[in-house]
Structures are given as structure tokens and as C-alpha cells.
């Protein structure tokens, strides 16, 4: 029996979640997999901790490590791990119930075959896959997993509505079907973690959007102030003043807001801006032309 399988042997030894910020010791011999009351207590506390992340800032790796640890503690599994999709679409190992489990998941990514990859690609669960079967789907990965002491595996998608962000790997020391109650609990843990991650991502995107909007509003104010200065100094209307500012920014490869701010600060003279100085339209009526020349005021004589 390898260290990996020994560390998570079902119904014999419990791998307790790490203590520290965001985690709690759910330990106690009465809370092992064999005790339904202990199992329910672990799951209840885990869901409370996961719910806390919906209203407070959190560390994604710590959140997923909590899920992996509690899957081993409360469910009939030997080891657990989670992978998330990176911006480029490829999966990355994010959390594992042990370091040996992490190495096995890294091997899965390296060999480009295994339950977590297929689950993510299809968006469907990979259930009760016997790694020792002669017609196994993942010969390279299965050999490595069997050498680590595991004989069956399940993988569940991390998905909210149509958005798939990763998968949960569940390894078993013995071959056979995973109990449906454990499958449901594992999927619920994955679902809550998915909601927390997506909400956190949406909050970050909203903050970035608010920053962009605030910057745009402040920039607009600066540009309006600069337009007034340019209009007064060069004798042009506001539309012509804006065109002058924009032309100068483009011809010098500068940001329009920076040019406007320099004009306001006095580091760039309004009269030094690129473009001709345009005169205001005369307020009096234009000269009348008579014949081939302008009509001048009458002369006496």
C-alpha cells in the first residue's frame, strides 16, 4: 500500500482539514466516514464555511483545498483534487488532499489523459471508472494511479448553468460503485465552490469596470476644463477647441487626457497646440460685394 492510498484509506483513517484561517478542525473519531452523524456534521460545517465566501473576500486555493480535504473526511473516497480552467482554456491543478495526489493530477495533465480532463471536455460526470479494467480508457494514467494504490475514480464537473470552470477528481482505494449519497454530496460541494468562484470573479470584474468608468468620468471633466482654456486662448468655439486638443494628442502620440491635464497645469501652452488658430465668427453682418469689389462706406466729394 502506497503512502497516497494509506493516507486516505476509506473507513479507516480520516484526513482532517488543515487548521488555520478559513478552516476548522472537524476531527474526532465519531466523525469518520463510518458514522452518519459525524459525516453530516462535517458536511454541514463545510457548507457553512463555503457560504461564508459568498459575502467575504477569500483565497481560491484555500477554498478548493477545503473542498478536497472535506471530500476525503466526509465521503467514501481515498483522495480528492480539483482542477480549474486557466484563461487559455487549459486545466490547472488548484488543490489536492495530499501532495502525492497533486503529483498524480499533474501526471494526468502531462499525459493528457484521465477522468478530470474528459469530464471537463464533455461537461459530464465520469462515474465509477475501473482503473484495472483491461479495456481501460486511460492506460498511461491508469497505470500510474494503480501504482499509487487506487482502483477506481470519479470526476464531477464544476459548472453553473452553462459555464464550466473545472472538475473535481475523486479516487477510491477499492473498485466498485460510489454510493449515490456520496456522489450527491460531492457534487453539492463542487457546486457551492463554483458559485463562490464565479461570484468572486464577477466582483473583481465589476470593480475593474467601476474603476474604468470613474477614470472616464474624471477624464471627461479634465478635457472639458482644457477645452475652455484653449477656446479662450485661441479664440475658438468648444468644438474647435476639442479638435485642437485631439489633433495635438494624435500627432504627438499622447493620450488626450494627458494633453488636457498639461494644458490645465500650464506645462503645455494652449497657443502651442498643433493646428491653426481659428477666429471666432464675426458678430456683424458680412461686407456686401458690389460688382467686382467690396462695397465700402460711401465717400463724399
C-alpha positions as CSV (number, residue, x, y, z in Angstrom):
1,X,0.0,0.0,0.0
2,X,1.5,3.4,-1.0
3,X,1.6,6.5,1.1
4,X,-1.0,8.1,-1.1
5,X,-3.6,5.3,-0.6
6,X,-2.6,4.8,3.0
7,X,-3.2,8.4,3.8
8,X,-6.8,8.3,2.6
9,X,-7.8,4.7,3.1
10,X,-11.5,4.7,3.4
11,X,-13.3,3.9,6.6
12,X,-10.0,3.5,8.5
13,X,-8.1,6.7,8.7
14,X,-9.5,10.3,8.4
15,X,-7.5,13.0,6.8
16,X,-8.5,16.1,8.8
17,X,-8.8,19.5,7.2
18,X,-5.9,21.8,8.0
19,X,-6.5,24.3,10.8
20,X,-5.9,27.9,10.2
21,X,-7.8,30.9,8.7
22,X,-10.9,29.8,7.0
23,X,-10.7,26.2,8.2
24,X,-11.8,24.3,11.3
25,X,-10.9,21.1,12.8
26,X,-13.8,18.8,12.3
27,X,-11.9,16.0,13.9
28,X,-13.0,13.4,16.3
29,X,-13.3,9.6,16.0
30,X,-17.1,10.0,16.0
31,X,-16.9,12.0,12.7
32,X,-15.4,9.4,10.5
33,X,-16.9,8.1,7.3
34,X,-18.5,5.1,9.2
35,X,-20.6,7.4,11.4
36,X,-23.5,9.0,9.5
37,X,-23.9,11.7,12.2
38,X,-20.3,12.6,12.1
39,X,-20.4,12.7,8.3
40,X,-23.4,15.0,8.3
41,X,-21.7,17.3,10.9
42,X,-18.6,17.6,8.6
43,X,-20.8,18.4,5.6
44,X,-22.9,20.9,7.4
45,X,-19.9,22.8,8.8
46,X,-18.2,22.7,5.3
47,X,-21.3,24.2,3.6
48,X,-21.3,27.0,6.3
49,X,-17.7,27.7,5.6
50,X,-18.2,27.7,1.9
51,X,-21.2,30.0,2.3
52,X,-19.1,32.5,4.1
53,X,-17.0,33.0,1.0
54,X,-20.1,34.4,-0.8
55,X,-20.1,37.5,1.4
56,X,-16.4,38.0,2.2
57,X,-13.1,38.0,0.3
58,X,-11.4,34.7,0.1
59,X,-8.5,32.8,-1.3
60,X,-9.5,30.5,-4.1
61,X,-6.7,27.9,-3.4
62,X,-7.7,27.8,0.3
63,X,-11.4,27.4,-0.7
64,X,-10.6,24.5,-3.1
65,X,-8.2,22.8,-0.6
66,X,-11.1,22.9,2.0
67,X,-13.3,21.1,-0.5
68,X,-10.7,18.5,-1.3
69,X,-9.9,17.8,2.4
70,X,-13.6,17.5,3.3
71,X,-14.4,15.2,0.5
72,X,-11.8,12.7,2.0
73,X,-13.1,13.3,5.5
74,X,-16.8,13.1,4.9
75,X,-17.2,10.9,1.8
76,X,-16.2,7.4,0.9
77,X,-13.1,8.4,-1.1
78,X,-9.4,7.9,-0.7
79,X,-8.2,11.2,-2.2
80,X,-9.6,14.2,-3.9
81,X,-8.3,17.1,-6.1
82,X,-9.7,20.0,-8.1
83,X,-8.6,21.5,-11.4
84,X,-9.7,24.9,-12.8
85,X,-9.5,26.1,-16.4
86,X,-7.0,28.9,-17.0
87,X,-7.8,31.8,-19.3
88,X,-6.2,29.9,-22.2
89,X,-8.8,27.1,-21.6
90,X,-6.3,24.5,-20.3
91,X,-6.8,22.9,-16.9
92,X,-4.5,23.6,-14.0
93,X,-4.2,21.7,-10.7
94,X,-5.5,24.0,-8.0
95,X,-6.0,21.9,-4.9
96,X,-5.3,18.3,-3.7
97,X,-6.0,16.4,-0.5
98,X,-2.3,15.4,-0.3
99,X,1.0,16.3,-2.1
100,X,1.1,12.8,-3.6
101,X,-2.4,13.4,-5.0
102,X,-1.2,16.6,-6.5
103,X,1.6,14.8,-8.3
104,X,-0.9,12.2,-9.7
105,X,-3.0,15.1,-11.1
106,X,0.0,16.7,-12.6
107,X,0.8,13.4,-14.3
108,X,-2.8,13.4,-15.7
109,X,-2.3,16.8,-17.3
110,X,1.2,15.8,-18.6
111,X,-0.1,12.6,-20.2
112,X,-3.2,14.4,-21.4
113,X,-5.5,11.5,-20.4
114,X,-7.6,10.9,-17.4
115,X,-11.0,11.4,-15.8
116,X,-10.7,15.1,-14.9
117,X,-9.7,16.0,-18.4
118,X,-12.6,14.0,-20.0
119,X,-15.1,15.4,-17.5
120,X,-14.1,18.9,-18.3
121,X,-14.1,18.4,-22.1
122,X,-17.5,16.8,-22.1
123,X,-19.1,18.6,-19.2
124,X,-20.4,15.3,-18.0
125,X,-19.5,13.2,-14.9
126,X,-17.1,10.3,-15.2
127,X,-18.6,7.7,-12.9
128,X,-17.1,4.5,-11.4
129,X,-14.3,4.1,-13.8
130,X,-12.4,0.9,-13.0
131,X,-8.7,1.6,-13.5
132,X,-7.8,-2.0,-13.6
133,X,-10.1,-3.0,-16.4
134,X,-8.4,-4.5,-19.5
135,X,-10.4,-2.1,-21.7
136,X,-9.4,0.9,-19.7
137,X,-9.8,4.3,-21.4
138,X,-6.6,5.8,-19.9
139,X,-3.8,3.2,-20.0
140,X,-0.9,5.6,-19.2
141,X,-2.8,7.4,-16.4
142,X,-4.4,4.2,-15.0
143,X,-1.0,2.5,-14.6
144,X,0.2,5.4,-12.5
145,X,-2.9,5.6,-10.4
146,X,-2.9,1.8,-9.8
147,X,0.8,2.1,-8.7
148,X,-0.4,4.7,-6.2
149,X,-2.9,2.3,-4.8
150,X,-6.1,3.4,-6.4
151,X,-8.5,1.2,-8.4
152,X,-11.4,3.4,-9.4
153,X,-12.1,7.1,-9.9
154,X,-15.0,9.5,-10.4
155,X,-14.9,13.1,-11.8
156,X,-17.6,15.7,-11.4
157,X,-17.9,18.9,-13.4
158,X,-17.7,22.3,-11.7
159,X,-20.4,24.1,-13.6
160,X,-23.0,26.8,-13.1
161,X,-25.7,26.8,-15.7
162,X,-23.8,26.9,-19.0
163,X,-20.4,28.0,-17.6
164,X,-17.9,25.2,-16.9
165,X,-14.8,26.2,-14.9
166,X,-13.2,22.9,-13.9
167,X,-13.7,19.4,-12.4
168,X,-13.4,17.5,-9.1
169,X,-11.4,14.3,-9.0
170,X,-12.4,11.6,-6.5
171,X,-10.1,8.5,-6.2
172,X,-11.0,5.2,-4.5
173,X,-8.8,2.5,-3.0
174,X,-11.3,-0.2,-4.0
175,X,-13.1,-0.8,-7.2
176,X,-16.9,-0.5,-7.3
177,X,-19.7,2.0,-7.5
178,X,-19.6,5.2,-5.4
179,X,-22.7,5.5,-3.2
180,X,-25.3,7.9,-4.7
181,X,-25.5,9.8,-1.4
182,X,-21.7,10.5,-1.6
183,X,-22.0,11.5,-5.3
184,X,-24.7,14.0,-4.5
185,X,-22.8,15.4,-1.6
186,X,-19.6,15.7,-3.7
187,X,-21.5,17.5,-6.5
188,X,-23.1,19.8,-4.0
189,X,-19.6,20.8,-2.6
190,X,-18.4,21.3,-6.2
191,X,-21.4,23.4,-7.0
192,X,-21.1,25.7,-4.0
193,X,-17.4,26.2,-4.7
194,X,-18.2,27.0,-8.3
195,X,-20.8,29.6,-7.3
196,X,-18.2,31.2,-4.9
197,X,-15.5,31.4,-7.5
198,X,-17.8,32.8,-10.2
199,X,-19.2,35.4,-7.8
200,X,-15.7,36.4,-6.7
201,X,-14.7,36.7,-10.4
202,X,-17.8,38.8,-11.1
203,X,-17.0,41.1,-8.2
204,X,-13.4,41.6,-9.5
205,X,-14.7,42.4,-13.0
206,X,-17.3,44.8,-11.5
207,X,-14.6,46.6,-9.6
208,X,-12.5,46.9,-12.7
209,X,-15.4,48.2,-14.6
210,X,-16.2,50.8,-11.9
211,X,-12.6,51.9,-12.0
212,X,-12.7,52.3,-15.7
213,X,-16.0,54.3,-15.5
214,X,-14.6,56.6,-12.8
215,X,-11.5,57.2,-14.8
216,X,-13.6,58.0,-17.9
217,X,-15.7,60.5,-15.9
218,X,-12.7,62.2,-14.4
219,X,-11.0,62.3,-17.8
220,X,-14.1,64.0,-19.3
221,X,-14.0,66.7,-16.6
222,X,-10.3,67.4,-17.3
223,X,-11.0,67.6,-21.1
224,X,-13.9,70.0,-20.6
225,X,-11.7,72.3,-18.5
226,X,-8.9,72.2,-21.1
227,X,-11.4,73.0,-23.9
228,X,-12.4,76.1,-22.0
229,X,-8.8,77.2,-21.7
230,X,-8.0,76.5,-25.4
231,X,-11.1,78.2,-26.5
232,X,-10.3,81.4,-24.5
233,X,-6.6,81.5,-25.6
234,X,-7.0,80.6,-29.2
235,X,-10.4,82.3,-29.8
236,X,-12.3,79.2,-31.0
237,X,-15.5,77.6,-30.0
238,X,-15.7,74.4,-27.9
239,X,-15.9,72.0,-30.8
240,X,-12.8,73.5,-32.4
241,X,-11.0,73.5,-29.1
242,X,-11.7,69.8,-28.7
243,X,-10.4,69.1,-32.2
244,X,-7.3,71.1,-31.5
245,X,-6.6,69.0,-28.3
246,X,-7.3,65.8,-30.1
247,X,-5.1,66.6,-33.1
248,X,-2.2,67.6,-30.9
249,X,-2.5,64.3,-28.9
250,X,-2.6,62.2,-32.1
251,X,0.3,64.0,-33.8
252,X,2.5,63.6,-30.7
253,X,1.3,60.1,-29.8
254,X,-0.1,61.2,-26.5
255,X,-3.2,60.4,-24.6
256,X,-5.9,63.1,-24.9
257,X,-6.4,63.2,-21.2
258,X,-2.7,63.8,-20.6
259,X,-2.6,66.7,-23.1
260,X,-5.7,68.2,-21.4
261,X,-4.1,67.9,-18.0
262,X,-0.9,69.6,-19.2
263,X,-2.9,72.5,-20.6
264,X,-4.7,72.9,-17.3
265,X,-1.4,72.7,-15.3
266,X,0.3,75.2,-17.6
267,X,3.0,72.8,-18.7
268,X,1.7,73.0,-22.2
269,X,0.6,76.4,-23.6
270,X,-2.7,76.4,-25.3
271,X,-1.2,78.6,-28.1
272,X,1.5,75.9,-28.7
273,X,-1.0,73.2,-29.6
274,X,-0.9,71.9,-33.1
275,X,-3.3,73.3,-35.7
276,X,-4.2,76.7,-37.0
277,X,-5.7,79.3,-34.7
278,X,-9.3,79.8,-35.8
279,X,-11.0,83.0,-35.3
280,X,-14.5,83.4,-33.9
281,X,-17.2,84.1,-36.3
282,X,-17.8,87.9,-36.6
283,X,-20.9,89.1,-34.9
284,X,-21.6,91.8,-37.5
285,X,-23.0,91.3,-41.0
286,X,-20.6,90.4,-43.8
287,X,-19.4,93.0,-46.3
288,X,-21.6,93.2,-49.4
289,X,-19.9,92.8,-52.7
290,X,-20.8,95.1,-55.5
291,X,-19.5,94.4,-58.9
292,X,-16.0,93.0,-58.6
293,X,-15.1,94.5,-55.3
294,X,-16.3,95.0,-51.8
295,X,-18.8,97.7,-51.1
296,X,-17.1,100.3,-48.9
297,X,-18.7,103.1,-46.9
298,X,-19.9,106.0,-49.1
299,X,-17.4,108.7,-49.7
300,X,-18.2,112.3,-50.1
301,X,-16.8,114.5,-52.7
